[in-house]
Amino acid sequence: MKFLHRMQAVCLILLTVISVSAQRITLKPEVEEKIDKLLSQMTLEEKLGQMTQFSGANSMNETMIREGKVGSLLNIRDAKEANRLQRIAVNESRLGIPLIFGNDVIHGYRTIYPIPLACAASWDTALVRQAAKIAGEEARAEGTHWTFAPMVDIARDPRWGRIAEGAGEDPFLGSAMAKSFVTGFQGKTLTGQSSVLACAKHFVGYGAAEGGRDYNTTDMSERTLREIYLPPFKSAVYAGAGSLMSAFNDLSGIPASANRFTLTDVLKNEWQFNGFVVSDWNSIGELVAHGIASNATEAGVAALKAGVDMDMEGRAYSDGLATLIRQGKVPESLPKIRDAVRRILRMKYELGLFDQPFTDEILAKSVILSPENLNIARSLAAESFVLLKNDRDLLPLAKNIKTLAVIGALADNQDALLGTWECEGKAADVVTILQGIRSAVGKTTKVLYDPETSGLVVNENRSGFASAVAAAKNADAVVLVLGESRDMSGEAASRAVLNLPGVQEELAKEIIAVGKPVVVVLIAGRSLTIPWLVENAQAILMGWAPGIQGGNAIADVLFGDVNPGGKLPVTFPRSVGQIPIYYNHKNTGRPANAFYKFSSKYIDEKSTPLFSFGFGLSYTTFRYSGLKVIADRLTSNDTLKVRVNLMNSGKRKGAEVAQLYIRDLIASVTRPVKELKGFQRVVLQPGEEKMLEFSIPITEIGFYDSMMKYVIEPGKFEVMVGGNSDELVSTDFEVIQSEEK
Ligand code: GLC
């Protein structure tokens, strides 16, 4: 009996040790036992098969599925077709291991909501989670088990087209968004037909591409890696993300898809990640081009050793590796293969695919493009818009305005509003800005629009100018819609200049010269350099790429049904020459000083950005007062408690994102002039005042010291609160050694 009690005690301890926090992937003994059994039955080829993912279905893939040599497919977006292929895997292969179907469900499956950069601009973590939830529901209903999202790459360079896909430049906001997307996609359980496995990508540092040029080299200190680029991935893993995707980029000399330090030391060991890592599209095979492998199989060995578990469209694991292993040339690969297959099978069990490998083919009809999904897309779009300028309170416009001219290449454009990575989104589903305005205005309002001005955004065609100017002359106000086409941001869409493409700025000059009130609505997947517009347009609304309900959401804001409350997740540079320019920069030894030549600045450009991180106006005004810290001397075991009064000092109900920044004034390494460490999105009625309280564990304001040890150093700190990263009220506190308390 004694032995039995001891064994029960051991099991209890094992269970406690194994099952980490509820949110994270826990190792379930019963599942691990099933995996052990499967592994013992699998041939080497079948194991390498689970580690292989192909795109689409063709006779070769189907044969390989039948032979147990494929573990996953991507780009199958139809429940019926997915079931057909799944039947081959489950009914015709030797062990019947189900396929896992992956797709790029980045910001919606068919109900396309705003691009992720716009989602971040809402700072509404709850609504973003809801949007991810509906995306997961629609995707799963059409046979997708796994989304290659959220993309959580920090991006400080708007030349990089993929800035559109992430949450912008800040690790704290990026971490909050990562958690929202992961918990939205994955829901409370991965089994059943309403959630999908998340995949935080691209691990890691991809957004630091030199020159903002996609796929380019990245090179950074371990401190920058750990303090800026890794945090959103850690947040995704701690939120329970079941997979990550390794990136294309060379990371400080070791490609991210062959980087043992990041993939194994940090991800799998330090963070105890129990899911699996899929490569990006042939990013293993590209190790040959990087020059660290002479052929695909050598690349496969390098990626396997580093910790990549599945090869997307690369054949690095499926071809050649088995032969090398049988020849005894890569003995150390076997345990890596075993671990990789275990991780992949673990997620297939988490998804319930062994019990329910097939999708209910009638589900999609009731889920896709449902009214509630459209409403979420519309609300999130409206919350994502950032009011950049509103001189003389031009906005909101009156719905009974007599004559309104709607002008610009994107005014009636459906495709541009979808944004990059539109998955199954259809341009035909999109409500354009013109349509949204037409449905919003009163019956007596005359809306002037000439399709002639709807030319491509990049053309040099001025033929529509005359009619546009005529429309402006006949109108009481003008809505001028300018920006980028859908394919000007996203993957492989880096831009060397960030002006309005084509002749749009010339059009703007002619329209504004007419002298009527002009509201500019910007549609783009990135920040743009628009100093002339900012100087001369009376009002500017950043609309990003707002998704299929974009036109209605723009109208909701233009006519005041929604008071804009978005805040910039990225800095807007004045000119490309300022890039990289971001808010959490170091002070330098010679901070920019307009009155001192020998300070860090340009002779031909201002040092300040056009708009700062966290900036966004409202139709009302907010006032911060009474900032105080509850205790101003704290040890590393304490929590900093900050209180501030926020009042809606204007005449309209509105949402404000109160942001909290800290600055470590003196430390053993240089620290940023400010770092976002908290935010609260608050809706207040006119005249309403609310006391906000922020709690920041002191352990969260540390940094990596000169020995790369995470430390909390005693010393003075500044804490700042406000509605953007520039206009802040501040006070200070001190971190002390525990014995000083
Ligand atoms: C692409 C992208 C990646 C995407 C994958 C599958 O190249 O880099 O984000 O998930 O291929 O489409």
Residues whose N, C-alpha, C, O or C-beta is under 5 A from the ligand:
A	BS01	GLC	D104 F148 D280 W281
